[in-house]
Amino acid sequence: MHELSLATAMVDQVQEIMAREKVRKLVSITVAIGALSGVERESFRFCYPLAIEGTPLDGAELHVEEVPLRLLCLDCGQESQPEEIYLLHCAVCRSGRVEILSGQDFVIRSLEVQ
């Protein structure tokens, strides 16, 4: 399962941060998952408790922010959110010449510590 390996890698990264910052207890972690990140949110939520079990993160609450796909049209210059994430075209002029502005990321946004 792809999401389990992502959750495990995230736990490793957070443990490194906790050690560096001398944090003993993590209360919560917030991650941002983009619409085009390839991460299935519900599967990630399911895998999270398995990944934190027996680690310093054990008991920390997980918050997931969903990041929508945003595009910049290279023809008309407008920013838009396509209705279908698999049809990458401008929602204003329908051009296929677009640049992805957001929605591809999988990022740790914040850690709440005690």
C-alpha positions in Angstrom: 0.0 0.0 0.0 1.5 3.3 -1.2 -0.1 5.3 1.6 1.5 3.2 4.3 5.0 3.9 3.0 4.2 7.6 2.8 2.8 7.6 6.4 5.9 5.7 7.6 8.3 8.1 5.8 6.4 11.1 7.3 6.7 9.6 10.8 10.5 9.2 10.3 10.7 12.8 9.2 8.7 14.1 12.1 10.7 12.0 14.6 13.9 13.7 13.2 12.3 17.1 13.7 11.2 16.2 17.2 14.7 15.0 18.1 16.3 18.1 16.7 13.9 20.5 18.5 13.9 18.4 21.7 10.2 17.9 21.6 8.9 15.0 23.7 5.1 15.0 22.9 3.4 15.6 19.6 -0.3 16.6 20.0 -1.2 16.8 16.4 0.1 16.9 12.9 -1.5 18.7 9.9 -0.7 17.5 6.4 -1.8 19.1 3.1 -2.7 16.6 0.3 -3.2 17.9 -3.2 -5.8 16.7 -5.6 -3.1 15.5 -8.0 -0.7 14.2 -5.4 -1.5 10.6 -6.0 -2.3 10.1 -2.3 -5.7 8.6 -1.4 -6.7 10.6 1.6 -8.9 7.9 3.3 -6.2 5.3 2.8 -3.6 7.6 4.3 -5.9 8.3 7.3 -6.3 4.5 7.7 -2.6 3.9 7.6 -1.6 6.7 9.9 -2.4 4.9 13.2 -0.4 1.9 12.0 2.6 4.1 11.2 2.6 6.0 14.5 2.1 3.0 16.8 5.0 2.6 19.2 6.7 5.8 18.1 6.9 9.2 19.8 4.0 10.3 17.6 1.7 7.6 19.2 -1.6 9.3 20.1 -1.0 12.4 18.0 -4.1 13.5 16.1 -4.0 13.7 12.3 -5.5 16.7 10.4 -5.7 16.5 6.6 -6.1 19.7 4.5 -7.2 19.0 1.0 -5.5 21.2 -1.6 -7.5 21.8 -4.7 -6.0 21.8 -8.2 -5.4 25.4 -9.4 -4.3 26.3 -12.9 -2.9 29.3 -14.6 -3.9 29.7 -18.2 -1.0 30.6 -20.5 -3.4 32.0 -23.1 -5.8 34.2 -21.2 -3.8 34.6 -17.9 -6.7 33.6 -15.6 -6.4 31.3 -12.6 -9.0 28.6 -12.4 -10.0 25.3 -10.8 -11.0 22.7 -13.3 -14.2 20.8 -12.6 -12.5 17.5 -13.6 -8.9 17.1 -12.3 -8.1 14.8 -15.2 -9.0 17.4 -17.8 -6.3 20.0 -17.5 -7.7 23.0 -19.3 -8.6 26.5 -18.4 -12.1 26.8 -16.9 -12.4 30.3 -18.5 -11.3 29.9 -22.1 -10.9 26.1 -22.3 -7.3 26.3 -23.5 -5.1 23.3 -22.7 -2.0 25.5 -22.3 -2.0 25.7 -18.5 0.5 25.7 -15.7 -0.3 23.9 -12.4 -0.2 26.3 -9.5 -1.3 23.9 -6.7 -2.6 20.5 -6.1 0.4 18.2 -6.6 1.9 18.5 -3.1 2.0 16.2 -0.1 3.3 18.5 2.7 3.6 18.5 6.5 1.9 21.9 7.2 2.3 22.0 11.0 3.1 20.2 14.2 1.4 21.0 17.5 3.7 20.1 20.3 3.6 20.1 24.1 
